[in-house]
Each structure stands twice: as structure tokens, then as C-alpha cells.
Amino acid sequence: MGAAVSKAFIDFLESIVAAENILLEEPMHKHTTFRVGGPAEVFVTVENKEQLEKIIKYLNLVERPYFILGNGSNLLVGDKGYRGVIIRLGGEFNTLKTEGTLLTAGASVLLSAAARAAMENGLTGMEFASGIPGSIGGGVKMNAGAYDGEMRQIVESVQVMYKDGSILDLDNETMEFGYRNSVIKNRPYVVLQVSLRLQPGNREEILARMNELAARRKEKQPLEFASAGSTFKRPEGYFAGKLIMDSGLRGARIGGAQISEKHCGFVINDGTATAADIAELIQEVSETVKEKFGVTLEPEVILLGDF
């Protein structure tokens, strides 16, 4: 047990969640799609809203840093790890149900699983999300999108918890969706569950569209390597991948981090990268593109912890 984690703190957590749901110095490379990252001081899995409320109220009270983990698909954790509490949502946050054209999913449900459930129930509108590697919670936070679709087109309401433990229901307008942005990114809200309004469709046609998008992804994206998907936001009027390619950075590498030869918008881990390699390459790309084209590339990836 690290010196910074007192017995009293662990006792408090164990009064709320089962002991096996509390891990100390948990390697974060196990929990991110980049497959890098040092240890989280405390890694706790909560099973329901009551557990989550008690823990985040306490953490805010004692001013201890914490981070809510989704699928780790948009996250780069530093090699020295994270001195704080990583909270993973399990249990009831993994449930999913459909009622008519409304699909309601807990924050931890994967976008791909929700899209498949929609297809199986003959509901269209979510095909674009079928290959996005994130969770529903992360998807609404980032207003995730692909192939001309984005979450704002299908979100009816989002249930969130504020840092004081209170629960709010936000409608589509209140979510203030923007490009890779929402009110969740800018306020201390934790997504609990999301309701999506879809449309009746033909199951075979929906599946065919999902398969078509999967084939396009496989052809154009370096899915065989660990990455966080598109590394940079699309700057207005440009494509990040093209700017990077035109800057002569295709295949550029620092250590085990590389600009994908297949799609320059992806920074990949060749299996030997450190978080520092990836962070340094992201920085180098941003600086080079700014110098050559005067365009600022902003990372989509969240950097967390100590590098």
C-alpha cells in the first residue's frame, strides 16, 4: 500500500464496495486502448449509483483527485501513473434495454454493443457508432461521431450525477453538444445512463450498413495496432490526417510511437511505446503542422497523470 493511501481511506472504501473491487497501484496499460500507462494509486469499481454517490461526495470533500474511466479508448495515462482514484463503473452501469424506439444504456455499455442491440431490435440511427471503441458515457461526453453520424443526432436524454451526489436528467439541448464536445466535458458531471431515440428500420439493411462501415474501417484504419483512434480533432476546413501527411510525417516515429502509414490521423503503439513516446509524438505533430500550415491541431486524446 502506497504511503499516500491510508488504512482509514481503504477502510472507508471497503465500507461501500467489496474489497475485491479495490485495487492499489493498478497498471493502467490494462485499461486503455493505447496499452500504455503507469499505475493508478487506487482503482475502484462501483456497482450502482448509491456507491458512486458516497465515493464521489467523499473524494470531493477531502479534495482527492479522481477520474471516471470509460473504455479507456480516448485516454493516455502517463508512465508514472495517476496519483488519485480511478473509478470504473460496473454492475448496473452495464445494463441495456429497449422500449419501442427508445434504447436506454448504462454509461459503461460499449457503443458497439448498443449499436448491435439496436440492430437486433430493428432500430436504425446508430450504425455510425458500431465501430467506435468507446463506451456510451464517453461517447456522449465527447459527442463521438463517425461517417456523418454523431451522438447528438440520437441522444434524447442523459442522466448525470453532479459532484455533490445529486442526479439530473439533461435533455439534448441542455447537453450543449458541439464538435467532440458537450456540457459533460465542461462541468463536474458523471454520466450514469443515456437514452437514445432511434427509428424503426429493416434489420438486414441495418446489419449490411454496419458491415459496410466495418469494412471501410478495416481498409483505411490501422486496427491491428494499439491506438486511441483518431488522435486529433478535425480543424475547421481541414482534415488532420491530410495536414499530417502533407507535413511529411507519414510513418514518423518517436520510440515505439508512430504516425500510422495507413492513416496519418492515427498515432499507434507498435507494442514497445511508452506514454512519453506517444505524448512527445503528438506534440511534435502539432508543432510541425502549425509551423508548415499555421493550423493548430488539437488532440482528441485526454492526457492523465504524470509523464
Beta strands, then each sheet from edge to edge (+ up, - down):
strand 1: 22-27
strand 2: 39-46
strand 3: 66-69
strand 4: 75-77
strand 5: 82-89
strand 6: 96-99
strand 7: 102-106
strand 8: 123-124
strand 9: 145-146
strand 10: 149-150
strand 11: 155-162
strand 12: 167-171
strand 13: 189-197
strand 14: 199-200
strand 15: 226-227
strand 16: 253-254
strand 17: 257-259
strand 18: 267-269
strand 19: 302-304
sheet 1: 1+ 2- 5- 3-
sheet 2: 4+ 19+
sheet 3: 6+ 7- 13+ 11- 12+
sheet 4: 8+ 14-
sheet 5: 9+ 10-
sheet 6: 15+ 18- 17+ 16-
end
